[in-house]
Amino acid sequence: MWLGQTACVALVLLSAPVDAAQRGPASEAAAGWEAIKEQRFGDALEAFTAAAGPDRSDPSACTGAGFAAFMLGQDAEARGWLERALSLAPGNTDASMLLGELHHRAGRVTEAIATYESALEYAPDEAVFNEKLERWRKDATSRAGAYESRGAHFSVLFKGPADETTARRAVEMLEEAYWRVGAALATYPARTLSVVLYTEEEFRDVTLSPAWSAGSYDGTIRIPTRGALKRPEELQRILAHEFVHAVVATIGGRRVPAWLNEGLASMLEPGGGPDEDTIDAGPGRSLAELEQSFAGFSSQDAHHAYATSARAVRRAVQLRGMSAVVALLEDIRRGVPFEAAFFQRISMRYQDFQAMVGR
């Protein structure tokens, strides 16, 4: 399951334009906030870079640039902007929220906790800091003393000898998925991807995932073991599904609609996912209603949402091929408005495509 944008991201998006307007920003910064509102994150990054100037002396512009880079999936650049913003204004809670989230998604749990603990000195009652710190400390506890099994492209953390066989098997499965999925999407993530194996309770506490979820990806692949070796095919399916989310994030950044993300992950499971004839989308929602994370859905609604997503992606691939879908992801990363990118790459209006998938 792909975990969509978190509360801290939404808070930055809502609060930053107001803060900028109150201080009478330069025209470049104003253009940046307008681009953020319109989700044109490539334009926003360019505008905030100009507003910050060569010395990067405006913490608001640095925060805006950090947010835009974050949404584009340019994490190293986002980190630099946000750290600069906090060096100029340590009480900048928007920058702290984003930087802590960035650290945690990259598996830097200690740095994430330290960022939020520092932010609490300036905003002790901020609910986001307090709530996430509670979860992240549990995550840190679950990782403490963890063992590690490494492959060429993955690092799998596990609790102890009882999980060692599962971890080694997970590395083998992930390495197979790396080459198979990479070939399908013409993309091979360069960084080592972190994977954490949890007990069922730890997984729910750390991810807040619904009971029906068998795994999650938020920059780190997180899996509850659930006696995984008794069902190796299911473990392989879950790991591959979550790895696809990592590849999609590499190509498309953080603006990819959930239905496209989950549909690709389902389609690229071992064996190609469920056959078209077995996909029952049921009385589900339209694609427009499936653009955000499915985390709040009931088990039945989630089943229909995944089925609808898989059907939609299959249709898109049938229409224009996988290369067109990859090009669509690349357009999204560049900040091209989704409907315009969809029309250009799939040669069909998004509204018409939704109607076709719904039939």
N, C-alpha and C positions, 0 to 999 in steps of 0.2 A: 504494500500500500504506500502510495506516495503521500507524504504529509505536506499539505499546501502551506501557504504563507501563514505565519504565526501572528499572534496578537501584537507583538512588538513591532512587526513590519507595518501593520495597519495603523498603529499609533503614530509612527513616524510619518506615514503618508498623510494622515489627517492633521497632525499638529505642526509639521514643518512649514507648510505654506503660510499658515496663520502667523507663525513666529516671524517669518521673513517679511510679511506685509507690515507687521507692526513696526519694523525698524526701517521701512522705506528702502528696500534693497535696490541695487543697481539694476539696469535693464536686463543684463545677462542672468542675474539670479532670478528675477521675476519670470523670465522666459523658462528658466529651469524648473521652477515650481509649477508653471503652467503645463510644461511637458510631463512632469510627474503626474499631475492630475489626469492627463490624457493617456498615461501609460506609454509615453514615447521616451523610453529610458535612455536610448542612445542619444537622442537630442538633449535630454536632460543632463547627461554626463558631460557633453560638449559645452553646454551653457554654464554649468557650475564650474567646470575647469577654467573657463574664461573669467568667471566672476571671482574665483579664488585668486587668480593672478599667479605670477611665478613664485611669490613667496608664501602662497597659501595661508594668508593671514586672516581670513574670514571664517570663523568656526561654522557659521550657518551654511555657507557655500560648501565647505568641506563635508559637512553632514549630508547635504543634498547629493554631492558627488558620490559619497560612500553608499548612500541608499541606491542611487541609480546603478552604480557598478555592481552592488549586491544583487539587484534584480536582473541584471544582465548575466549573472553567473561569473563575474570577474572578481573572484574572492580576494585574490592577493591585492589587487588595486583597491578594492573596497576597504580592506583592512588598513592600508596605508592612509587613506583619506580619513577614516574614522579615528585612528590613533592620533592623527594630526589635529582633528577637531577637538579631541579630549585634552591634548596638550595645551591648546589655546583656551579651552573652557571646560575644566574638569567637571563642572556641574551640568554639562550638556547631557540630559537624560536620554534624548533621542539617539545620540551617538552611542551612548553606553548600551542601550537596548540592542541596537543593531550589532555592535561589536561583540557583545556577549553571545548573541545568537550565532554569529559567524564562527566564533571560537567553538561553540558546542557542536555545530554541524560538521566541523572539521575534525571532531574528536578531541579537541583541546579542552577537556572538561575543567581542568585546574584553572586555566586562563579564563574560561567562561565564568567560573564561580568568582574569581578574583575581580573581574570586571564589574559584576553585579554587586559584590560586597562593597566595592569603592563607590558605586553609584548610590547605594543606600545611605551613605553619609550625607548626600545632598537631597535625597528623596526617600526618607525612611518609611513612608506610608505607601509608596508606589506598589500596587498589587502585583504588577507583572514581575517586578524584581523578586518580591517575596515568594510568589507562587513558583516561579521557575527555579529559584535557588533551592527550594525544598526538593524539587524533582532532580535537579542536577547533583545535589549532594547525595541523593540515593544512587544516582548513576555512578558517582565517584566511588561510593562505598562498594557497589557491585563490581567495579573494575579493580579495586584495591587488591593487590596480590594476585591478579589474574595471570594466567598463563597465556602464551601466545604461540600460534602456529602460523607460519609465514609461507606464502607462495611468491611467485614472481610479481604479482600485481595486487595481492590481498594480504591483509593482516587480520587474523581471526583471534579475538580474545575470548577466553573461556575460563570457567571457575576453577577447575582442578582435574585431577586424573580421570574422574568419572566421565568428563566431557571430552577428553583428549581425542578419542577415536572419532567422535562427531566432528570436532574441529578439523582434524586432518582430512576427513571425508568432505567437509564443506569447502576446504581449500581446493581440493581436486575438482569438485563440481563447479566452483566459481571460475577456475582457470579454463575449464571447458567452455563455460558460458562466455568468458571474455573473448575468445576467438570466434565463437559462433555468432554471438550478438554483434560483436565489432564488425564482422564481415557483412552482416545484414544491414547495418546502419552506417557502414564505412567510417566508423569512429572507434578509436581505442583510447580510453582514458589514460593519461600519462601518469597521474599520481597514484600512489598506493592507496587502495580503498580500504577503509576500516570496517570491520564486521564484528559485532558483539553478540555473543550467545548468552541469553538470560534464562533464568527460571521464569515460569509463567507470571508469577507475582511481580518480579522485578520488571519484566517487559511492560506490564500494564502501568506500573508506578512511574516508569521513566518516560514512556511514550504517550500515555493516556489514550492508547488505541482502544477501539471498541472490541467487544468480546469476539466478534467474528474475524478479526484481523489476525493473519498468520505471520505477519512480518511488516516492517516499515523501513522507509528510507527518508532521511532528512539531511543527507550529507554523510551519514553513517548508516550502513545496513544493520538493522537490529532484528534478531530472530529469537523467539522463545523455543527452547529445545524440544519440549513436549515428546520426549522419547523418540527423537528424530530418526535414529538408526532402525527403528522398527518399520519406518515408512520412508525408505530412501528416495523413492520416486517423488514423494510429496516434498521432502527436503530439497531435492534438486529443482523442483518447480518453483518453490518459494524463493530460493536463492537467485535463480535466473530472473524471476519476475522483478525482484528488488534491484538486481544489477541493471536491468533495462532502465529503471528510473535514473540510475546514476549516469548512464550513457545519454539519456534524453536531456538531463540537466547539463551535461557537457556540451551538447549541441545547441540546445534551445534556451538555456538559462532558467529563470524561475517564473516565467510568464506562461508556460505551456499549459493549455487547458487540461483539466483533470481527465476528461474523456479521451483526449489524444494520448496523454501520458499512460493512463491505465490500459487503453486499448492496445497500444504498442507493447506494453509489458505482458499482456495476456497473449497477444499474437506471437510473441517471440519466446514463449515458454517452450521447454523441450517438446518436440513433436509438433510444434506449430500451434499449440493451444487447442481449444475445442473446435471440432469441425463445424462448418457453417450450419449444417442441418441440425446440430444439437444445441445451437445457441438459441435460448428462449429469452428474449429481451423483456417479455411480459409487459404489463401496463406501466411502463416506466416513464421517465421524464424526457423532455427534449434535450438535445445536446447543449443548448444554451443554459439549461438548468444543471448541467453536469460539468460546468467549467471550473468549479471549486472542488476542494477535497471531499471525498465521500465519507470522511470520518464520522460525521453526525448521522449517518443513515442507519436504519434498522438492518438486520441481517437480510431480510427479504428485499428491501429497497436497494441494498448494496449489491445483492445478486443481480438484480435487474440492471443496475447502473453499470456493472462490469460487462454484462452481456451486451447492452446497448453500445458501450464503448468499443468492445471487440468487433461488433458488427460494423460500426462506423469506420474504424480503421481499415478493416478488410475492404470495404467499399472504396475508400480513398485509394488504397493500393491497387485495387482492380481497375480504377479509373485511370490513374496516372503512373503507377509504379512506386516502389519504395523510395527511389531517388527523389521523387517529387515531394514525398512526405518529409524526407530529410531536409530538402530545400526549404520547406515550410517552417521546420524547426529553426533553421538558420535565420530565416526572415524574422521570426519571433524574437530571437536573441538580439538581432540588430534593432529591434524596436518598431518594426513595421506593424501597423495596425492589423489585428488578426484577420478581419474579414477581407481586407485588401490583399493580404498575403495568401489567404486561402483561395481567393478567386484567381490570383496570378498562377499559383502552383497547381491547383486541382482543376482549373478551368471551369469552375461552377460556383455560383453564388452560394455563400454559406447557408442562407435561408432555404434555398432549393435543396441543398445537400441534406439538411436536417429533415425536410419533408420526405425525401427519398428514403433516408434511413428509418424513419418512423413508419413507413408503409409495410 
